[in-house]
């Protein structure tokens, strides 16, 4: 069993073992619908109790999949848990309790606690899908979520412990109580203890370079007497910048654009996207930063399966993991051919272009660069428009077998590239993608 399959198996077992054991130990039966309602609530609650582990950036969990995959799984399992828990009172009411249970205010306190848990859960869902997080800002939304989510878990367990006969069994109480404790510990460690520990060893801003309009290259150095953390080219890091008074102090993830061969420094290249990043140009040498890293599997060193021919497809600031990999390939003396297809609005937007051309002209790496500009100036005589199947086929010379494709950029460009690759029957195992948002 692979490490990823083992982790998935453990997750499924935790979700369903309490239900399976109850099927053999419970002596009560309230009818099919009522039992189905209790079962849906139990599984939904176990899923919710595991959510802090999925969101907590625990590398034992994320390593086989990548954090982006885990956080998407976290979101989808939250949706499943909501469906299961919302079905619980409806099935109980349809089974034996009567539909008055759903709207009556004259209910025992533990039923009222259950209703409060439902209201908190629905509130979290509404806030999450209403666009409010974007309007509030990431940090304010995370604060609200971090208050409501533990409250939901506490209310759900209190309701379950005091309802029905199943939770009168000692092992059921111990199981759910232990799961709640571990869930809260994982949450507290992720949100408070780990950030405090990381903040004791802050990195320092060594250089701030503007590479293009609204694009900044931030070079960070570790605390005196320590080394930069180990990472693979193409991975990313979570950074919290600590700057002058009045500037926001928020944690965000950015790709590491430097190569692991560059000892003593780590760099991220950040584009002004109108949110927190609009202040990135105000970062100054001597500012400090808390870093949690590395994360991600988008690296030819991680995903390497014996390929000796690489096609890197980048759009805009999606060049950042590619430049990290290209620098590493150059510095480590790799001799396989690399085709970089680099799409931008115009030449001024093409960050790292001069460095890439220098690498292409050198003899350390067999690099070919194809620039595609959607709004070129009159002097441009190269490729124009957007990446599509015809352009990809032309520059790949119709040759796809045995080539590894790495795609990073805005979602429309990534979608176009994937559509073109799939039309050429490129197997999924040879296509690797990186997206900017965890929840796209």
C-alpha positions as CSV (number, residue, x, y, z in Angstrom):
1,X,0.0,0.0,0.0
2,X,1.4,3.4,-1.0
3,X,1.8,6.1,1.6
4,X,-1.1,8.1,0.1
5,X,-3.4,5.1,0.1
6,X,-2.5,4.3,3.7
7,X,-3.5,7.8,4.8
8,X,-6.8,7.7,2.9
9,X,-7.5,4.3,4.5
10,X,-6.9,5.7,8.0
11,X,-9.1,8.6,7.3
12,X,-12.0,6.4,6.1
13,X,-11.6,4.0,9.0
14,X,-11.8,6.9,11.5
15,X,-14.9,8.2,9.8
16,X,-16.8,4.9,9.8
17,X,-15.4,2.6,12.6
18,X,-17.6,4.2,15.3
19,X,-20.6,3.5,13.2
20,X,-19.5,0.0,12.4
21,X,-18.9,-0.8,16.0
22,X,-22.3,0.6,17.0
23,X,-24.0,-1.8,14.5
24,X,-22.7,-4.7,16.6
25,X,-22.9,-3.3,20.2
26,X,-26.1,-1.1,20.2
27,X,-29.1,-2.9,21.7
28,X,-31.7,-0.4,20.6
29,X,-33.5,0.0,17.2
30,X,-35.8,2.9,16.4
31,X,-36.7,2.1,12.9
32,X,-34.9,2.4,9.6
33,X,-35.2,6.2,9.0
34,X,-34.3,7.0,12.6
35,X,-31.2,4.7,12.5
36,X,-30.2,6.2,9.2
37,X,-30.5,9.7,10.7
38,X,-28.3,8.8,13.7
39,X,-25.8,7.2,11.4
40,X,-25.5,10.2,9.1
41,X,-25.0,12.5,12.1
42,X,-22.3,10.2,13.6
43,X,-20.3,10.0,10.3
44,X,-20.8,13.7,9.7
45,X,-19.5,14.6,13.1
46,X,-16.4,12.4,12.8
47,X,-15.7,14.1,9.4
48,X,-16.0,17.5,11.1
49,X,-13.7,16.4,13.9
50,X,-11.0,15.6,11.4
51,X,-11.2,18.9,9.6
52,X,-8.6,20.7,11.7
53,X,-6.1,18.0,10.9
54,X,-6.7,18.5,7.2
55,X,-6.4,22.2,7.4
56,X,-3.5,22.3,9.8
57,X,-0.6,21.9,7.3
58,X,0.7,18.7,9.0
59,X,3.3,17.4,6.6
60,X,2.7,13.7,7.5
61,X,-0.8,14.3,6.0
62,X,0.1,16.6,3.1
63,X,3.4,15.0,1.9
64,X,1.9,12.3,-0.5
65,X,-0.7,14.6,-2.1
66,X,0.4,18.2,-1.8
67,X,-1.2,20.8,0.4
68,X,-3.4,22.1,-2.4
69,X,-5.0,18.7,-2.9
70,X,-5.5,18.2,0.9
71,X,-7.2,21.6,1.3
72,X,-9.6,20.9,-1.6
73,X,-10.4,17.6,0.0
74,X,-10.9,19.5,3.3
75,X,-13.5,21.7,1.6
76,X,-15.3,18.8,-0.2
77,X,-15.5,16.7,3.0
78,X,-16.9,19.8,4.8
79,X,-19.7,19.8,2.2
80,X,-20.3,16.1,2.7
81,X,-20.4,16.6,6.5
82,X,-23.0,19.4,6.1
83,X,-25.2,17.2,3.9
84,X,-25.0,14.3,6.4
85,X,-25.7,16.5,9.4
86,X,-28.6,18.4,7.8
87,X,-30.1,15.0,6.9
88,X,-29.9,13.9,10.6
89,X,-32.9,15.9,12.0
90,X,-35.0,15.4,8.9
91,X,-34.6,11.6,9.0
92,X,-35.1,11.5,12.8
93,X,-38.3,13.5,12.4
94,X,-39.6,11.4,9.5
95,X,-38.8,8.2,11.4
96,X,-40.2,8.4,14.9
97,X,-39.8,11.8,16.5
98,X,-42.4,13.7,14.3
99,X,-41.7,16.9,12.3
100,X,-42.6,19.1,15.2
101,X,-39.0,18.4,16.3
102,X,-37.8,20.6,13.4
103,X,-39.6,23.8,14.4
104,X,-40.7,23.5,18.0
105,X,-39.0,25.6,20.7
106,X,-40.3,23.4,23.5
107,X,-37.5,20.8,23.3
108,X,-35.0,19.5,25.9
109,X,-31.8,21.6,26.3
110,X,-29.7,19.0,24.5
111,X,-31.9,19.2,21.5
112,X,-31.7,23.0,21.6
113,X,-27.9,22.6,21.6
114,X,-28.2,20.4,18.5
115,X,-30.2,23.1,16.8
116,X,-27.7,25.7,17.7
117,X,-25.0,23.5,16.2
118,X,-27.0,23.3,13.0
119,X,-27.4,27.1,12.9
120,X,-23.6,27.7,13.4
121,X,-22.9,25.2,10.6
122,X,-25.3,26.8,8.2
123,X,-23.9,30.2,9.1
124,X,-20.3,29.0,8.3
125,X,-21.6,27.7,4.9
126,X,-23.5,30.9,4.1
127,X,-20.5,33.1,5.0
128,X,-18.2,30.9,3.0
129,X,-20.2,30.9,-0.3
130,X,-21.6,34.4,-0.1
131,X,-18.4,36.3,-1.1
132,X,-18.1,37.8,2.3
133,X,-14.6,36.4,2.8
134,X,-13.4,38.5,-0.1
135,X,-15.1,41.6,1.2
136,X,-13.9,41.2,4.7
137,X,-10.4,40.3,3.8
138,X,-8.6,37.0,4.5
139,X,-7.5,37.6,8.1
140,X,-11.0,38.8,9.3
141,X,-12.7,35.9,7.6
142,X,-10.2,33.5,9.1
143,X,-10.8,34.9,12.6
144,X,-14.6,34.5,12.2
145,X,-14.1,30.9,10.9
146,X,-11.7,30.1,13.7
147,X,-14.3,31.1,16.3
148,X,-17.3,29.4,14.7
149,X,-15.6,26.1,13.7
150,X,-14.5,25.1,17.2
151,X,-17.9,26.3,18.6
152,X,-19.6,24.0,16.1
153,X,-17.5,21.0,17.1
154,X,-18.2,21.6,20.8
155,X,-21.9,22.0,20.3
156,X,-22.1,18.9,18.2
157,X,-20.3,16.7,20.7
158,X,-22.3,18.1,23.7
159,X,-25.5,17.4,21.8
160,X,-24.5,13.9,20.8
161,X,-23.3,12.9,24.3
162,X,-26.7,13.8,25.8
163,X,-29.0,12.5,23.2
164,X,-30.2,8.9,22.7
165,X,-28.8,5.6,24.1
166,X,-25.8,5.0,21.9
167,X,-23.8,7.7,23.6
168,X,-24.5,6.2,27.0
169,X,-21.9,3.5,26.0
170,X,-18.6,4.2,27.6
171,X,-16.5,3.4,24.5
172,X,-18.6,5.7,22.3
173,X,-18.0,8.6,24.8
174,X,-14.3,7.8,25.0
175,X,-14.0,7.7,21.2
176,X,-15.8,10.9,20.4
177,X,-14.3,12.7,23.4
178,X,-10.8,11.7,22.3
179,X,-11.5,12.8,18.7
180,X,-12.8,16.1,20.0
181,X,-9.7,16.6,22.2
182,X,-7.3,15.7,19.3
183,X,-9.2,18.0,17.0
184,X,-9.0,21.0,19.4
185,X,-5.3,20.3,20.1
186,X,-4.6,20.2,16.3
187,X,-6.5,23.5,15.9
188,X,-4.8,25.2,18.8
189,X,-1.3,24.1,17.7
190,X,-1.9,25.2,14.1
191,X,-3.4,28.6,14.9
192,X,-1.4,29.6,18.0
193,X,1.5,27.4,19.1
194,X,3.2,26.8,15.8
195,X,3.0,30.5,14.7
196,X,4.5,31.6,18.0
197,X,7.3,29.1,17.7
198,X,8.0,30.2,14.1
199,X,7.9,33.8,15.0
200,X,10.8,33.3,17.4
201,X,13.1,32.6,14.4
202,X,12.1,35.3,11.9
203,X,13.7,35.7,8.6
204,X,15.0,39.2,7.5
205,X,14.3,41.0,4.3
206,X,17.6,41.3,2.5
207,X,16.6,42.8,-0.8
208,X,13.5,44.1,-2.5
209,X,13.7,44.3,-6.3
210,X,11.0,45.5,-8.7
211,X,11.1,43.2,-11.7
212,X,8.1,44.7,-13.6
213,X,5.1,47.0,-13.0
214,X,3.5,45.6,-9.8
215,X,5.9,42.6,-9.5
216,X,8.4,42.5,-6.7
217,X,11.2,40.0,-5.9
218,X,11.7,39.6,-2.1
219,X,15.0,38.1,-0.9
220,X,14.9,36.7,2.6
221,X,17.8,35.5,4.8
222,X,17.5,33.2,7.8
223,X,18.2,34.3,11.4
224,X,21.9,34.6,12.2
225,X,23.6,31.2,12.8
226,X,20.9,29.2,11.0
227,X,20.4,27.8,7.5
228,X,17.6,28.2,5.0
229,X,15.1,25.3,5.3
230,X,15.4,22.6,2.7
231,X,13.0,22.7,-0.2
232,X,12.6,21.4,-3.7
233,X,12.5,23.7,-6.7
234,X,8.9,24.7,-7.4
235,X,7.6,24.4,-3.9
236,X,5.9,27.3,-2.0
237,X,6.1,28.9,1.4
238,X,3.7,30.7,3.8
239,X,5.0,34.2,4.7
240,X,3.8,36.7,7.3
241,X,5.6,40.0,6.8
242,X,6.3,42.2,9.9
243,X,6.7,45.7,8.6
244,X,6.2,49.3,9.7
245,X,3.1,50.4,11.5
246,X,0.0,50.7,9.4
247,X,0.9,47.9,6.9
248,X,-1.2,44.8,7.1
249,X,0.3,41.7,8.8
250,X,-1.3,38.7,7.1
251,X,-0.1,35.3,6.2
252,X,-0.1,34.4,2.5
253,X,1.4,31.6,0.4
254,X,3.8,32.4,-2.5
255,X,6.0,30.2,-4.7
256,X,9.6,30.0,-3.9
257,X,11.3,31.4,-7.0
258,X,14.9,30.8,-5.9
259,X,16.7,27.5,-6.4
260,X,17.8,25.3,-3.5
261,X,21.3,25.7,-4.9
262,X,21.3,29.4,-3.9
263,X,22.6,28.9,-0.3
264,X,21.8,31.4,2.4
265,X,18.7,33.0,0.8
266,X,15.2,32.2,-0.2
267,X,13.1,34.3,-2.6
268,X,9.5,34.8,-3.6
269,X,8.4,36.9,-6.5
270,X,5.1,38.5,-5.7
271,X,2.6,40.3,-8.0
272,X,0.2,43.0,-7.0
273,X,-3.2,41.4,-7.4
274,X,-5.1,44.2,-5.6
275,X,-5.5,42.6,-2.2
276,X,-2.8,42.4,0.5
277,X,-0.2,42.3,-2.3
278,X,-1.0,45.9,-3.2
279,X,1.3,46.8,-0.2
280,X,4.2,44.5,-1.1
281,X,6.1,47.3,-2.7
282,X,6.3,49.0,0.6
283,X,8.3,46.1,2.1
284,X,11.8,47.4,3.0
285,X,15.2,45.9,3.7
286,X,15.4,45.1,7.4
287,X,11.8,44.1,7.8
288,X,11.2,40.7,9.2
289,X,9.1,37.7,8.1
290,X,7.7,34.5,9.7
291,X,8.0,31.6,7.3
292,X,6.3,28.2,7.4
293,X,7.7,26.0,4.6
294,X,8.1,24.1,2.4
295,X,4.9,22.9,0.8
296,X,3.7,21.5,-2.5
297,X,4.6,18.8,-5.0
298,X,4.9,20.9,-8.1
299,X,8.6,20.1,-8.7
300,X,10.4,18.0,-11.3
301,X,12.5,16.5,-8.5
302,X,9.4,15.3,-6.6
303,X,7.3,14.1,-9.6
304,X,10.2,12.8,-11.6
305,X,9.4,9.4,-13.2
306,X,12.4,8.9,-15.4
307,X,11.4,11.6,-17.9
308,X,14.3,13.2,-19.9
309,X,12.3,15.8,-21.8
310,X,10.3,18.6,-20.2
311,X,7.8,21.1,-21.4
312,X,7.1,24.0,-19.0
313,X,4.0,26.1,-19.8
314,X,3.8,29.3,-17.8
315,X,1.4,32.2,-17.9
316,X,2.2,35.6,-16.2
317,X,3.4,35.2,-12.6
318,X,3.0,31.4,-13.1
319,X,6.6,31.6,-14.2
320,X,7.8,31.6,-10.5
321,X,7.9,27.8,-10.0
322,X,9.3,27.4,-13.5
323,X,12.2,29.8,-12.9
324,X,13.0,27.9,-9.7
325,X,13.1,24.6,-11.5
326,X,15.1,26.0,-14.5
327,X,17.7,27.6,-12.2
328,X,18.0,24.3,-10.4
329,X,18.4,22.3,-13.6
330,X,21.1,24.8,-14.8
331,X,23.0,24.6,-11.5
332,X,22.9,20.9,-11.1
333,X,24.1,20.2,-14.7
334,X,21.0,18.4,-16.0
335,X,21.4,17.7,-19.7
336,X,17.8,16.9,-20.8
337,X,16.0,19.3,-23.2
338,X,13.6,21.8,-21.7
339,X,11.0,23.7,-23.7
340,X,9.5,26.8,-22.0
341,X,6.3,28.2,-23.4
342,X,5.8,31.6,-21.7
343,X,2.6,33.5,-22.2
344,X,2.3,37.2,-21.2
345,X,0.4,40.3,-22.1
346,X,3.5,42.1,-23.4
347,X,7.3,42.0,-23.0
348,X,7.3,44.3,-20.0
349,X,5.1,41.8,-18.2
350,X,7.6,38.9,-18.8
351,X,9.5,38.8,-15.6
352,X,12.9,36.9,-15.6
353,X,13.0,37.1,-19.4
354,X,16.5,38.5,-19.7
355,X,17.8,35.8,-17.2
356,X,16.0,33.1,-19.2
357,X,17.5,34.3,-22.4
358,X,21.0,34.3,-20.8
359,X,20.4,30.7,-19.7
360,X,19.2,29.8,-23.2
361,X,22.4,31.3,-24.7
362,X,24.6,29.5,-22.2
363,X,25.6,25.9,-22.4
364,X,24.6,24.7,-18.9
365,X,21.0,23.8,-19.9
366,X,19.4,22.8,-23.2
367,X,16.6,25.4,-22.9
368,X,14.3,26.6,-25.7
369,X,12.0,29.6,-25.0
370,X,8.8,30.4,-26.9
371,X,7.2,33.7,-25.9
372,X,3.5,34.3,-26.6
373,X,2.2,37.8,-26.2
374,X,-1.5,38.7,-26.2
375,X,-1.0,42.5,-26.6
376,X,2.4,43.0,-28.2
377,X,3.8,46.2,-29.3
378,X,4.3,47.1,-33.0
379,X,7.9,46.0,-32.9
380,X,7.1,42.4,-31.8
381,X,7.5,39.8,-34.6
382,X,7.1,36.7,-32.4
383,X,4.1,34.6,-31.5
384,X,0.9,36.5,-30.6
385,X,-2.5,35.7,-29.1
386,X,-3.2,33.0,-26.6
387,X,-2.0,29.4,-26.0
388,X,-4.1,26.9,-27.9
389,X,-3.9,23.4,-29.3
390,X,-2.5,24.6,-32.6
391,X,0.4,26.6,-31.0
392,X,1.2,23.8,-28.5
393,X,1.3,21.2,-31.3
394,X,3.5,23.4,-33.5
395,X,6.1,24.1,-30.8
396,X,6.1,20.5,-29.5
397,X,6.6,19.4,-33.1
398,X,3.7,17.0,-32.6
399,X,5.8,15.0,-30.2
400,X,4.1,14.2,-26.8
401,X,5.1,10.7,-25.9
402,X,7.6,10.5,-23.1
403,X,7.5,14.2,-22.3
404,X,6.6,15.6,-18.9
405,X,4.3,18.7,-19.0
406,X,4.3,21.3,-16.2
407,X,1.6,24.0,-16.3
408,X,1.3,27.1,-14.1
409,X,-0.6,30.3,-14.6
410,X,-4.1,31.9,-14.6
411,X,-7.0,29.4,-14.6
412,X,-8.1,30.2,-18.2
413,X,-4.6,29.5,-19.6
414,X,-4.2,26.3,-17.4
415,X,-7.6,25.1,-18.7
416,X,-6.6,25.8,-22.3
417,X,-3.3,23.9,-21.9
418,X,-5.0,20.9,-20.2
419,X,-7.6,20.8,-22.9
420,X,-4.9,20.8,-25.6
421,X,-2.8,18.1,-23.8
422,X,-5.8,15.8,-23.3
423,X,-6.8,16.1,-26.9
424,X,-3.3,14.7,-27.7
425,X,-3.9,11.8,-25.3
426,X,-1.1,12.8,-23.0
427,X,-1.6,10.6,-19.9
428,X,-2.5,12.4,-16.7
429,X,0.6,11.1,-14.9
430,X,2.7,13.2,-17.3
431,X,0.7,16.4,-16.7
432,X,1.4,18.4,-13.6
433,X,-0.4,21.7,-12.8
434,X,-0.1,24.5,-10.3
435,X,-2.8,27.0,-9.6
436,X,-2.8,30.3,-7.6
437,X,-5.7,29.6,-5.3
438,X,-6.3,26.6,-3.1
439,X,-10.0,26.7,-3.7
440,X,-10.2,27.3,-7.5
